[in-house]
């Protein structure tokens, strides 16, 4: 389940939820020059990041 949020400048994002205990790998494939910001603190993470935790994808 996810929702795409599109707003003013620098406000775009994706909100989604996973089943309890599940994990997923998020991968930004294009454009590759943009940073991926994650979490409430908007931390810069790798373009391929595991959720939850924002670590390295285990896949």
C-alpha distance matrix in Angstrom:
0.0 3.8 7.2 10.4 13.4 16.8 19.9 23.4 24.7 22.8 19.9 17.2 14.1 10.4 8.5 5.6 6.0 7.5 9.5 12.9 15.2 12.9 13.3 12.4 14.8 14.1 16.9 18.3 20.6 21.9 23.6 24.8 27.0 24.4 23.6 20.1 19.8 17.6 17.5 19.2 22.5 21.3 22.8 23.5 22.0 22.6 20.9 19.6 18.2 16.7 14.0 14.9 18.5 18.8 21.3 22.3 20.0 21.4 20.6
3.8 0.0 3.8 6.8 9.7 13.1 16.3 19.7 20.9 19.0 16.2 13.4 10.4 6.8 5.4 3.9 6.6 9.2 12.2 15.2 17.2 14.8 14.3 12.8 14.4 12.8 15.3 15.9 18.5 19.3 20.7 22.1 24.0 21.2 20.5 17.2 16.9 15.1 15.2 16.9 20.0 18.5 20.3 20.9 19.8 20.6 18.7 18.1 16.9 16.1 13.5 14.6 17.8 17.5 20.5 21.6 19.7 21.7 21.0
7.2 3.8 0.0 3.8 6.3 9.8 12.8 16.4 18.0 16.5 13.4 10.8 8.5 5.7 5.2 6.2 9.5 12.6 15.6 18.4 20.5 18.3 17.6 16.0 17.0 14.7 16.8 16.6 19.1 19.2 20.2 22.0 23.5 20.4 20.0 17.1 16.5 15.2 15.3 16.4 19.5 17.8 20.2 20.8 20.4 21.5 19.5 19.6 18.7 18.5 15.9 17.0 19.8 19.2 22.4 23.7 22.1 24.5 23.9
10.4 6.8 3.8 0.0 3.8 6.5 10.0 13.4 14.8 13.6 10.8 7.7 6.1 4.6 6.5 8.7 12.4 15.4 18.6 21.3 23.0 20.6 19.3 17.1 17.3 14.4 15.7 14.7 17.0 16.5 17.1 19.3 20.6 17.5 17.6 15.1 14.9 14.5 15.3 16.4 19.0 16.7 19.2 19.4 19.2 20.2 17.9 18.7 18.3 18.9 16.9 18.3 20.7 19.3 22.5 23.6 22.3 25.1 24.4
13.4 9.7 6.3 3.8 0.0 3.8 6.6 10.1 11.8 10.8 7.6 5.4 5.0 5.8 7.4 10.7 14.3 17.6 21.0 23.3 25.0 22.9 21.5 19.6 19.7 16.5 17.7 16.3 18.8 17.8 17.8 20.0 20.6 17.2 17.1 15.0 14.1 14.1 14.6 14.9 17.3 15.2 18.2 18.7 19.3 20.9 18.9 20.2 19.7 20.5 18.4 19.5 21.4 20.1 23.5 25.0 24.2 27.2 26.9
16.8 13.1 9.8 6.5 3.8 0.0 3.8 7.1 9.0 9.0 6.4 4.4 6.6 8.7 11.0 14.3 17.9 21.2 24.6 26.9 28.5 26.3 24.6 22.4 21.9 18.5 19.0 16.9 18.9 17.2 16.7 19.3 19.4 16.2 16.8 15.5 14.9 15.8 16.8 16.9 18.8 16.3 19.3 19.4 20.4 21.8 19.6 21.5 21.5 22.9 21.2 22.5 24.1 22.3 25.6 26.9 26.2 29.4 29.0
19.9 16.3 12.8 10.0 6.6 3.8 0.0 3.8 6.6 7.7 5.1 5.7 8.7 11.5 13.4 17.0 20.5 23.9 27.3 29.3 30.9 29.0 27.3 25.3 24.8 21.3 21.8 19.5 21.6 19.6 18.7 21.1 20.6 17.3 17.7 16.9 15.8 16.9 17.5 16.9 18.5 16.3 19.6 20.0 21.7 23.5 21.7 23.9 23.7 25.3 23.5 24.5 25.8 24.0 27.4 29.0 28.7 32.1 32.0
23.4 19.7 16.4 13.4 10.1 7.1 3.8 0.0 3.8 6.3 5.5 7.5 11.0 14.4 16.4 20.1 23.5 26.9 30.4 32.2 33.6 31.8 29.8 27.8 26.9 23.4 23.5 20.8 22.8 20.5 19.0 21.3 20.1 16.9 17.4 17.4 16.3 18.0 18.7 17.8 18.7 16.5 19.8 20.0 22.2 24.1 22.5 25.2 25.2 27.1 25.6 26.6 27.4 25.3 28.7 30.2 30.4 33.9 34.0
24.7 20.9 18.0 14.8 11.8 9.0 6.6 3.8 0.0 3.8 5.5 7.6 11.2 14.9 17.4 21.0 24.4 27.5 31.2 32.9 33.9 31.9 29.6 27.4 26.1 22.4 22.1 19.2 21.0 18.5 16.7 18.7 17.1 13.9 14.6 15.2 14.4 16.8 18.1 17.5 17.6 15.0 17.9 17.7 20.1 21.9 20.4 23.5 23.7 26.1 25.0 26.1 26.5 24.1 27.2 28.6 29.0 32.7 32.8
22.8 19.0 16.5 13.6 10.8 9.0 7.7 6.3 3.8 0.0 3.8 5.9 8.7 12.5 15.0 18.5 21.8 24.7 28.4 30.0 30.7 28.8 26.3 24.2 22.8 19.3 19.1 16.4 18.7 16.7 14.9 16.4 14.9 11.4 11.4 11.7 10.6 13.1 14.6 14.2 14.2 11.4 14.1 13.9 16.3 18.3 17.1 20.1 20.1 22.5 21.6 22.6 22.8 20.3 23.4 24.9 25.5 29.2 29.6
19.9 16.2 13.4 10.8 7.6 6.4 5.1 5.5 5.5 3.8 0.0 3.8 6.5 10.1 12.1 15.8 19.1 22.3 25.9 27.5 28.6 26.9 24.8 22.9 22.1 18.6 19.1 16.9 19.5 17.8 16.7 18.3 17.5 13.8 13.5 12.6 11.1 12.6 13.4 12.8 13.8 11.4 14.7 15.1 17.1 19.3 18.0 20.5 20.1 21.9 20.3 21.2 21.9 19.9 23.3 25.1 25.3 28.8 29.2
17.2 13.4 10.8 7.7 5.4 4.4 5.7 7.5 7.6 5.9 3.8 0.0 3.8 7.3 10.1 13.5 17.1 20.1 23.8 25.8 26.9 24.7 22.6 20.3 19.4 15.9 16.3 14.0 16.4 14.9 14.2 16.2 16.0 12.5 12.6 11.3 10.7 12.0 13.4 13.8 15.2 12.3 15.1 15.0 16.3 17.8 16.0 18.2 18.1 19.9 18.5 19.8 20.9 18.7 22.0 23.4 23.1 26.6 26.5
14.1 10.4 8.5 6.1 5.0 6.6 8.7 11.0 11.2 8.7 6.5 3.8 0.0 3.8 6.7 10.0 13.5 16.4 20.1 22.1 23.1 20.9 18.9 16.8 16.2 12.8 13.9 12.4 15.3 14.7 14.6 16.0 16.5 13.0 12.4 10.0 9.2 9.5 10.8 11.8 13.7 11.0 13.6 13.8 14.3 15.9 14.2 15.8 15.2 16.6 14.9 16.2 17.6 15.7 19.1 20.5 20.1 23.4 23.4
10.4 6.8 5.7 4.6 5.8 8.7 11.5 14.4 14.9 12.5 10.1 7.3 3.8 0.0 3.8 6.5 10.2 13.0 16.6 18.9 20.0 17.7 16.0 13.9 13.9 10.9 12.7 12.1 15.1 15.2 15.8 17.2 18.4 15.1 14.4 11.4 10.8 10.0 11.0 12.6 15.1 12.8 15.0 15.2 14.9 16.2 14.3 15.0 14.1 14.8 12.7 14.1 16.2 14.8 18.1 19.4 18.4 21.4 21.2
8.5 5.4 5.2 6.5 7.4 11.0 13.4 16.4 17.4 15.0 12.1 10.1 6.7 3.8 0.0 3.8 7.2 10.5 14.0 16.0 17.6 15.8 14.7 13.4 14.4 12.2 14.8 14.9 18.1 18.7 19.4 20.5 21.7 18.4 17.1 13.7 12.5 10.6 10.3 11.6 14.7 13.3 15.6 16.6 16.2 17.9 16.6 16.7 15.0 14.8 12.0 12.6 15.1 14.6 18.1 19.9 18.9 21.4 21.6
5.6 3.9 6.2 8.7 10.7 14.3 17.0 20.1 21.0 18.5 15.8 13.5 10.0 6.5 3.8 0.0 3.8 7.0 10.4 12.7 14.5 12.5 11.8 10.9 12.6 11.3 14.4 15.5 18.5 19.7 20.9 21.7 23.4 20.5 19.1 15.5 14.7 12.2 11.9 13.8 16.9 15.8 17.4 18.4 17.2 18.4 17.2 16.4 14.6 13.5 10.4 11.1 14.3 14.3 17.4 19.0 17.4 19.5 19.5
6.0 6.6 9.5 12.4 14.3 17.9 20.5 23.5 24.4 21.8 19.1 17.1 13.5 10.2 7.2 3.8 0.0 3.8 6.9 9.0 11.1 9.6 9.9 10.1 12.8 12.6 16.1 17.9 20.9 22.6 24.0 24.4 26.2 23.4 21.6 17.9 16.9 13.9 13.0 14.8 18.1 17.5 18.8 20.1 18.6 19.8 19.0 17.6 15.2 13.2 9.8 9.8 13.3 14.3 17.1 18.8 17.2 18.6 18.9
7.5 9.2 12.6 15.4 17.6 21.2 23.9 26.9 27.5 24.7 22.3 20.1 16.4 13.0 10.5 7.0 3.8 0.0 3.8 6.4 7.9 6.0 6.9 8.0 11.4 12.3 15.9 18.4 21.2 23.4 25.1 25.1 27.3 24.8 23.0 19.2 18.6 15.5 14.9 17.2 20.1 19.6 20.2 21.2 19.1 19.9 19.3 17.2 14.7 12.0 8.8 8.8 12.6 14.0 16.1 17.5 15.4 16.2 16.4
9.5 12.2 15.6 18.6 21.0 24.6 27.3 30.4 31.2 28.4 25.9 23.8 20.1 16.6 14.0 10.4 6.9 3.8 0.0 3.8 6.2 5.4 8.2 10.2 13.9 15.5 19.1 21.8 24.4 26.8 28.6 28.6 30.9 28.5 26.7 22.9 22.2 19.0 18.0 20.2 23.1 22.9 23.4 24.6 22.4 23.0 22.6 20.2 17.6 14.5 11.6 11.1 14.7 16.7 18.3 19.6 17.4 17.5 17.7
12.9 15.2 18.4 21.3 23.3 26.9 29.3 32.2 32.9 30.0 27.5 25.8 22.1 18.9 16.0 12.7 9.0 6.4 3.8 0.0 3.8 5.6 8.8 11.8 15.4 17.3 21.0 23.8 26.7 29.2 30.8 30.5 32.5 30.1 27.9 24.1 23.0 19.5 18.1 20.0 22.8 23.2 23.4 24.9 22.8 23.7 23.9 21.4 18.4 15.0 12.0 10.7 13.8 16.5 17.9 19.6 17.9 17.6 18.5
15.2 17.2 20.5 23.0 25.0 28.5 30.9 33.6 33.9 30.7 28.6 26.9 23.1 20.0 17.6 14.5 11.1 7.9 6.2 3.8 0.0 3.8 6.8 10.4 13.9 16.4 19.9 23.1 25.9 28.7 30.3 29.6 31.7 29.6 27.2 23.5 22.7 19.3 18.2 20.6 22.8 23.2 22.7 24.0 21.5 22.1 22.6 19.7 16.7 13.0 10.8 9.4 12.0 14.9 15.6 17.0 15.4 14.6 15.8
12.9 14.8 18.3 20.6 22.9 26.3 29.0 31.8 31.9 28.8 26.9 24.7 20.9 17.7 15.8 12.5 9.6 6.0 5.4 5.6 3.8 0.0 3.8 7.0 10.6 13.2 16.7 19.9 22.5 25.4 27.2 26.5 28.9 27.0 24.9 21.2 21.0 17.8 17.4 20.2 22.4 22.1 21.7 22.5 19.7 19.9 19.9 16.9 14.3 10.7 8.7 8.4 11.6 13.6 14.3 15.2 12.9 12.4 13.0
13.3 14.3 17.6 19.3 21.5 24.6 27.3 29.8 29.6 26.3 24.8 22.6 18.9 16.0 14.7 11.8 9.9 6.9 8.2 8.8 6.8 3.8 0.0 3.8 7.1 9.8 13.2 16.6 19.2 22.2 23.9 23.0 25.4 23.6 21.5 17.9 18.0 15.0 15.3 18.5 20.3 19.6 18.8 19.2 16.2 16.2 16.2 13.2 10.5 6.9 5.5 6.1 9.1 10.4 11.0 11.6 9.3 9.4 10.2
12.4 12.8 16.0 17.1 19.6 22.4 25.3 27.8 27.4 24.2 22.9 20.3 16.8 13.9 13.4 10.9 10.1 8.0 10.2 11.8 10.4 7.0 3.8 0.0 3.8 6.4 9.7 13.1 15.5 18.6 20.5 19.7 22.3 20.7 19.0 15.5 16.2 13.9 15.0 18.4 20.1 18.7 18.0 17.8 14.7 14.1 13.4 10.4 8.4 5.7 5.3 7.4 10.2 10.1 10.8 10.8 7.9 9.0 8.8
14.8 14.4 17.0 17.3 19.7 21.9 24.8 26.9 26.1 22.8 22.1 19.4 16.2 13.9 14.4 12.6 12.8 11.4 13.9 15.4 13.9 10.6 7.1 3.8 0.0 3.8 6.4 10.0 12.3 15.6 17.5 16.4 19.1 17.8 16.3 13.1 14.5 12.9 14.9 18.6 19.7 17.7 16.7 15.7 12.3 11.0 10.0 6.8 5.7 4.4 6.1 8.9 10.6 9.2 9.5 8.6 5.6 7.8 7.3
14.1 12.8 14.7 14.4 16.5 18.5 21.3 23.4 22.4 19.3 18.6 15.9 12.8 10.9 12.2 11.3 12.6 12.3 15.5 17.3 16.4 13.2 9.8 6.4 3.8 0.0 3.8 6.7 9.6 12.4 14.1 13.4 16.0 14.4 13.2 10.0 11.7 10.7 13.2 16.8 17.9 15.4 14.7 13.5 10.6 9.5 7.6 5.6 5.3 6.2 7.1 10.0 11.6 9.3 10.6 10.1 8.1 11.2 10.6
16.9 15.3 16.8 15.7 17.7 19.0 21.8 23.5 22.1 19.1 19.1 16.3 13.9 12.7 14.8 14.4 16.1 15.9 19.1 21.0 19.9 16.7 13.2 9.7 6.4 3.8 0.0 3.8 6.1 9.2 11.1 10.2 13.2 12.3 11.7 9.4 12.2 12.3 15.5 19.0 19.5 16.6 15.7 13.6 10.7 8.6 5.6 4.2 6.5 8.8 10.6 13.5 14.4 11.5 12.2 10.9 9.2 12.3 11.3
18.3 15.9 16.6 14.7 16.3 16.9 19.5 20.8 19.2 16.4 16.9 14.0 12.4 12.1 14.9 15.5 17.9 18.4 21.8 23.8 23.1 19.9 16.6 13.1 10.0 6.7 3.8 0.0 3.8 5.9 7.5 7.0 9.9 9.0 9.3 7.7 11.1 12.3 15.8 18.9 19.2 15.8 15.3 12.8 10.8 8.9 5.2 6.4 9.0 11.8 13.3 16.0 16.7 13.4 14.6 13.6 12.6 15.9 15.0
20.6 18.5 19.1 17.0 18.8 18.9 21.6 22.8 21.0 18.7 19.5 16.4 15.3 15.1 18.1 18.5 20.9 21.2 24.4 26.7 25.9 22.5 19.2 15.5 12.3 9.6 6.1 3.8 0.0 3.8 6.3 6.1 9.8 10.1 11.5 10.9 14.5 16.0 19.5 22.6 22.8 19.3 18.7 15.9 13.9 11.4 7.7 8.6 11.9 14.7 16.5 19.4 20.1 16.8 17.4 15.8 14.5 17.5 15.9
21.9 19.3 19.2 16.5 17.8 17.2 19.6 20.5 18.5 16.7 17.8 14.9 14.7 15.2 18.7 19.7 22.6 23.4 26.8 29.2 28.7 25.4 22.2 18.6 15.6 12.4 9.2 5.9 3.8 0.0 3.0 4.9 8.0 8.4 10.9 11.2 14.7 16.8 20.4 23.1 23.1 19.4 19.3 16.4 15.2 13.3 9.6 11.7 14.7 17.7 19.1 21.8 22.4 19.1 20.1 18.9 17.9 21.1 19.7
23.6 20.7 20.2 17.1 17.8 16.7 18.7 19.0 16.7 14.9 16.7 14.2 14.6 15.8 19.4 20.9 24.0 25.1 28.6 30.8 30.3 27.2 23.9 20.5 17.5 14.1 11.1 7.5 6.3 3.0 0.0 3.8 5.6 6.2 9.4 10.5 13.9 16.7 20.2 22.6 22.3 18.5 18.5 15.4 15.0 13.4 10.1 12.9 15.7 19.0 20.3 22.8 23.2 19.6 20.8 19.9 19.5 22.9 21.8
24.8 22.1 22.0 19.3 20.0 19.3 21.1 21.3 18.7 16.4 18.3 16.2 16.0 17.2 20.5 21.7 24.4 25.1 28.6 30.5 29.6 26.5 23.0 19.7 16.4 13.4 10.2 7.0 6.1 4.9 3.8 0.0 3.8 5.6 7.9 9.5 13.2 15.9 19.6 22.3 21.5 17.9 17.0 13.6 12.8 10.7 7.8 10.8 13.8 17.4 19.2 21.7 21.6 17.8 18.5 17.3 17.3 20.7 20.0
27.0 24.0 23.5 20.6 20.6 19.4 20.6 20.1 17.1 14.9 17.5 16.0 16.5 18.4 21.7 23.4 26.2 27.3 30.9 32.5 31.7 28.9 25.4 22.3 19.1 16.0 13.2 9.9 9.8 8.0 5.6 3.8 0.0 3.8 6.7 9.5 12.8 16.1 19.7 21.9 20.7 17.0 16.2 12.7 12.9 11.6 9.6 13.2 15.7 19.4 21.1 23.3 22.7 18.9 19.8 19.0 19.7 23.3 23.0
24.4 21.2 20.4 17.5 17.2 16.2 17.3 16.9 13.9 11.4 13.8 12.5 13.0 15.1 18.4 20.5 23.4 24.8 28.5 30.1 29.6 27.0 23.6 20.7 17.8 14.4 12.3 9.0 10.1 8.4 6.2 5.6 3.8 0.0 3.8 6.6 9.4 12.9 16.4 18.4 17.4 13.6 13.4 10.3 11.0 10.6 8.8 12.5 14.3 17.9 18.9 21.0 20.5 16.9 18.4 18.3 19.0 22.7 22.7
23.6 20.5 20.0 17.6 17.1 16.8 17.7 17.4 14.6 11.4 13.5 12.6 12.4 14.4 17.1 19.1 21.6 23.0 26.7 27.9 27.2 24.9 21.5 19.0 16.3 13.2 11.7 9.3 11.5 10.9 9.4 7.9 6.7 3.8 0.0 3.8 6.3 9.8 13.3 15.4 14.0 10.4 9.7 6.5 7.5 8.0 7.3 11.0 12.0 15.5 16.5 18.2 17.3 13.7 15.4 15.8 17.0 20.8 21.3
20.1 17.2 17.1 15.1 15.0 15.5 16.9 17.4 15.2 11.7 12.6 11.3 10.0 11.4 13.7 15.5 17.9 19.2 22.9 24.1 23.5 21.2 17.9 15.5 13.1 10.0 9.4 7.7 10.9 11.2 10.5 9.5 9.5 6.6 3.8 0.0 3.8 6.6 10.3 12.9 12.2 8.6 8.1 5.7 5.6 6.7 5.9 8.9 9.1 12.3 12.8 14.6 14.1 10.6 12.8 13.6 14.4 18.2 18.8
19.8 16.9 16.5 14.9 14.1 14.9 15.8 16.3 14.4 10.6 11.1 10.7 9.2 10.8 12.5 14.7 16.9 18.6 22.2 23.0 22.7 21.0 18.0 16.2 14.5 11.7 12.2 11.1 14.5 14.7 13.9 13.2 12.8 9.4 6.3 3.8 0.0 3.8 7.1 9.2 8.5 4.9 5.2 4.6 6.1 8.8 9.2 11.5 10.5 12.9 12.6 13.6 12.9 10.0 12.9 14.7 15.9 19.5 20.7
17.6 15.1 15.2 14.5 14.1 15.8 16.9 18.0 16.8 13.1 12.6 12.0 9.5 10.0 10.6 12.2 13.9 15.5 19.0 19.5 19.3 17.8 15.0 13.9 12.9 10.7 12.3 12.3 16.0 16.8 16.7 15.9 16.1 12.9 9.8 6.6 3.8 0.0 3.8 6.9 7.3 4.9 5.3 6.5 6.6 9.7 10.4 11.5 9.4 10.8 9.6 10.2 9.7 7.5 11.0 13.4 14.5 17.8 19.3
17.5 15.2 15.3 15.3 14.6 16.8 17.5 18.7 18.1 14.6 13.4 13.4 10.8 11.0 10.3 11.9 13.0 14.9 18.0 18.1 18.2 17.4 15.3 15.0 14.9 13.2 15.5 15.8 19.5 20.4 20.2 19.6 19.7 16.4 13.3 10.3 7.1 3.8 0.0 3.8 5.4 5.2 6.5 9.2 9.7 13.0 14.0 14.7 12.0 12.3 10.3 9.8 9.4 8.6 12.3 15.4 16.5 19.4 21.2
19.2 16.9 16.4 16.4 14.9 16.9 16.9 17.8 17.5 14.2 12.8 13.8 11.8 12.6 11.6 13.8 14.8 17.2 20.2 20.0 20.6 20.2 18.5 18.4 18.6 16.8 19.0 18.9 22.6 23.1 22.6 22.3 21.9 18.4 15.4 12.9 9.2 6.9 3.8 0.0 3.8 5.5 8.0 11.3 12.7 16.3 17.3 18.3 15.7 16.1 13.8 12.9 12.5 12.2 15.7 19.0 20.2 23.1 24.9
22.5 20.0 19.5 19.0 17.3 18.8 18.5 18.7 17.6 14.2 13.8 15.2 13.7 15.1 14.7 16.9 18.1 20.1 23.1 22.8 22.8 22.4 20.3 20.1 19.7 17.9 19.5 19.2 22.8 23.1 22.3 21.5 20.7 17.4 14.0 12.2 8.5 7.3 5.4 3.8 0.0 3.8 5.5 9.2 11.4 15.2 16.8 18.3 15.9 16.8 15.2 14.5 13.1 12.2 15.4 18.6 20.4 23.4 25.5
21.3 18.5 17.8 16.7 15.2 16.3 16.3 16.5 15.0 11.4 11.4 12.3 11.0 12.8 13.3 15.8 17.5 19.6 22.9 23.2 23.2 22.1 19.6 18.7 17.7 15.4 16.6 15.8 19.3 19.4 18.5 17.9 17.0 13.6 10.4 8.6 4.9 4.9 5.2 5.5 3.8 0.0 3.8 6.4 8.9 12.5 13.7 15.6 13.7 15.3 14.2 14.2 13.2 11.3 14.5 17.1 18.8 22.1 23.8
22.8 20.3 20.2 19.2 18.2 19.3 19.6 19.8 17.9 14.1 14.7 15.1 13.6 15.0 15.6 17.4 18.8 20.2 23.4 23.4 22.7 21.7 18.8 18.0 16.7 14.7 15.7 15.3 18.7 19.3 18.5 17.0 16.2 13.4 9.7 8.1 5.2 5.3 6.5 8.0 5.5 3.8 0.0 3.8 6.2 10.0 12.0 13.8 11.9 13.7 13.4 13.4 11.5 9.2 11.8 14.4 16.6 19.9 21.9
23.5 20.9 20.8 19.4 18.7 19.4 20.0 20.0 17.7 13.9 15.1 15.0 13.8 15.2 16.6 18.4 20.1 21.2 24.6 24.9 24.0 22.5 19.2 17.8 15.7 13.5 13.6 12.8 15.9 16.4 15.4 13.6 12.7 10.3 6.5 5.7 4.6 6.5 9.2 11.3 9.2 6.4 3.8 0.0 3.8 7.0 9.1 11.4 10.5 13.2 13.8 14.6 12.8 9.6 11.5 13.2 15.3 18.9 20.6
22.0 19.8 20.4 19.2 19.3 20.4 21.7 22.2 20.1 16.3 17.1 16.3 14.3 14.9 16.2 17.2 18.6 19.1 22.4 22.8 21.5 19.7 16.2 14.7 12.3 10.6 10.7 10.8 13.9 15.2 15.0 12.8 12.9 11.0 7.5 5.6 6.1 6.6 9.7 12.7 11.4 8.9 6.2 3.8 0.0 3.8 6.5 8.0 6.9 9.8 11.0 12.2 10.5 6.8 8.2 9.5 11.6 15.1 16.8
22.6 20.6 21.5 20.2 20.9 21.8 23.5 24.1 21.9 18.3 19.3 17.8 15.9 16.2 17.9 18.4 19.8 19.9 23.0 23.7 22.1 19.9 16.2 14.1 11.0 9.5 8.6 8.9 11.4 13.3 13.4 10.7 11.6 10.6 8.0 6.7 8.8 9.7 13.0 16.3 15.2 12.5 10.0 7.0 3.8 0.0 3.8 5.2 5.7 9.3 11.7 13.5 12.1 8.3 8.3 7.9 9.7 13.3 14.5
20.9 18.7 19.5 17.9 18.9 19.6 21.7 22.5 20.4 17.1 18.0 16.0 14.2 14.3 16.6 17.2 19.0 19.3 22.6 23.9 22.6 19.9 16.2 13.4 10.0 7.6 5.6 5.2 7.7 9.6 10.1 7.8 9.6 8.8 7.3 5.9 9.2 10.4 14.0 17.3 16.8 13.7 12.0 9.1 6.5 3.8 0.0 3.8 6.2 9.9 12.1 14.4 14.0 10.3 10.8 9.9 10.3 14.0 14.2
19.6 18.1 19.6 18.7 20.2 21.5 23.9 25.2 23.5 20.1 20.5 18.2 15.8 15.0 16.7 16.4 17.6 17.2 20.2 21.4 19.7 16.9 13.2 10.4 6.8 5.6 4.2 6.4 8.6 11.7 12.9 10.8 13.2 12.5 11.0 8.9 11.5 11.5 14.7 18.3 18.3 15.6 13.8 11.4 8.0 5.2 3.8 0.0 3.8 7.1 9.9 12.5 12.3 9.1 8.9 7.3 6.7 10.3 10.3
18.2 16.9 18.7 18.3 19.7 21.5 23.7 25.2 23.7 20.1 20.1 18.1 15.2 14.1 15.0 14.6 15.2 14.7 17.6 18.4 16.7 14.3 10.5 8.4 5.7 5.3 6.5 9.0 11.9 14.7 15.7 13.8 15.7 14.3 12.0 9.1 10.5 9.4 12.0 15.7 15.9 13.7 11.9 10.5 6.9 5.7 6.2 3.8 0.0 3.8 6.5 8.8 8.5 5.4 5.7 5.5 5.4 9.1 10.3
16.7 16.1 18.5 18.9 20.5 22.9 25.3 27.1 26.1 22.5 21.9 19.9 16.6 14.8 14.8 13.5 13.2 12.0 14.5 15.0 13.0 10.7 6.9 5.7 4.4 6.2 8.8 11.8 14.7 17.7 19.0 17.4 19.4 17.9 15.5 12.3 12.9 10.8 12.3 16.1 16.8 15.3 13.7 13.2 9.8 9.3 9.9 7.1 3.8 0.0 3.8 6.0 6.5 5.1 5.3 5.7 4.5 7.3 8.9
14.0 13.5 15.9 16.9 18.4 21.2 23.5 25.6 25.0 21.6 20.3 18.5 14.9 12.7 12.0 10.4 9.8 8.8 11.6 12.0 10.8 8.7 5.5 5.3 6.1 7.1 10.6 13.3 16.5 19.1 20.3 19.2 21.1 18.9 16.5 12.8 12.6 9.6 10.3 13.8 15.2 14.2 13.4 13.8 11.0 11.7 12.1 9.9 6.5 3.8 0.0 3.0 5.4 5.5 7.4 9.1 8.2 10.2 11.7
14.9 14.6 17.0 18.3 19.5 22.5 24.5 26.6 26.1 22.6 21.2 19.8 16.2 14.1 12.6 11.1 9.8 8.8 11.1 10.7 9.4 8.4 6.1 7.4 8.9 10.0 13.5 16.0 19.4 21.8 22.8 21.7 23.3 21.0 18.2 14.6 13.6 10.2 9.8 12.9 14.5 14.2 13.4 14.6 12.2 13.5 14.4 12.5 8.8 6.0 3.0 0.0 3.8 5.9 7.9 10.5 10.1 11.7 13.7
18.5 17.8 19.8 20.7 21.4 24.1 25.8 27.4 26.5 22.8 21.9 20.9 17.6 16.2 15.1 14.3 13.3 12.6 14.7 13.8 12.0 11.6 9.1 10.2 10.6 11.6 14.4 16.7 20.1 22.4 23.2 21.6 22.7 20.5 17.3 14.1 12.9 9.7 9.4 12.5 13.1 13.2 11.5 12.8 10.5 12.1 14.0 12.3 8.5 6.5 5.4 3.8 0.0 3.8 5.5 8.9 10.0 11.7 14.4
18.8 17.5 19.2 19.3 20.1 22.3 24.0 25.3 24.1 20.3 19.9 18.7 15.7 14.8 14.6 14.3 14.3 14.0 16.7 16.5 14.9 13.6 10.4 10.1 9.2 9.3 11.5 13.4 16.8 19.1 19.6 17.8 18.9 16.9 13.7 10.6 10.0 7.5 8.6 12.2 12.2 11.3 9.2 9.6 6.8 8.3 10.3 9.1 5.4 5.1 5.5 5.9 3.8 0.0 3.8 6.9 8.4 11.2 13.6
21.3 20.5 22.4 22.5 23.5 25.6 27.4 28.7 27.2 23.4 23.3 22.0 19.1 18.1 18.1 17.4 17.1 16.1 18.3 17.9 15.6 14.3 11.0 10.8 9.5 10.6 12.2 14.6 17.4 20.1 20.8 18.5 19.8 18.4 15.4 12.8 12.9 11.0 12.3 15.7 15.4 14.5 11.8 11.5 8.2 8.3 10.8 8.9 5.7 5.3 7.4 7.9 5.5 3.8 0.0 3.8 6.4 8.7 11.7
22.3 21.6 23.7 23.6 25.0 26.9 29.0 30.2 28.6 24.9 25.1 23.4 20.5 19.4 19.9 19.0 18.8 17.5 19.6 19.6 17.0 15.2 11.6 10.8 8.6 10.1 10.9 13.6 15.8 18.9 19.9 17.3 19.0 18.3 15.8 13.6 14.7 13.4 15.4 19.0 18.6 17.1 14.4 13.2 9.5 7.9 9.9 7.3 5.5 5.7 9.1 10.5 8.9 6.9 3.8 0.0 3.8 6.3 9.0
20.0 19.7 22.1 22.3 24.2 26.2 28.7 30.4 29.0 25.5 25.3 23.1 20.1 18.4 18.9 17.4 17.2 15.4 17.4 17.9 15.4 12.9 9.3 7.9 5.6 8.1 9.2 12.6 14.5 17.9 19.5 17.3 19.7 19.0 17.0 14.4 15.9 14.5 16.5 20.2 20.4 18.8 16.6 15.3 11.6 9.7 10.3 6.7 5.4 4.5 8.2 10.1 10.0 8.4 6.4 3.8 0.0 3.8 5.5
21.4 21.7 24.5 25.1 27.2 29.4 32.1 33.9 32.7 29.2 28.8 26.6 23.4 21.4 21.4 19.5 18.6 16.2 17.5 17.6 14.6 12.4 9.4 9.0 7.8 11.2 12.3 15.9 17.5 21.1 22.9 20.7 23.3 22.7 20.8 18.2 19.5 17.8 19.4 23.1 23.4 22.1 19.9 18.9 15.1 13.3 14.0 10.3 9.1 7.3 10.2 11.7 11.7 11.2 8.7 6.3 3.8 0.0 3.8
20.6 21.0 23.9 24.4 26.9 29.0 32.0 34.0 32.8 29.6 29.2 26.5 23.4 21.2 21.6 19.5 18.9 16.4 17.7 18.5 15.8 13.0 10.2 8.8 7.3 10.6 11.3 15.0 15.9 19.7 21.8 20.0 23.0 22.7 21.3 18.8 20.7 19.3 21.2 24.9 25.5 23.8 21.9 20.6 16.8 14.5 14.2 10.3 10.3 8.9 11.7 13.7 14.4 13.6 11.7 9.0 5.5 3.8 0.0
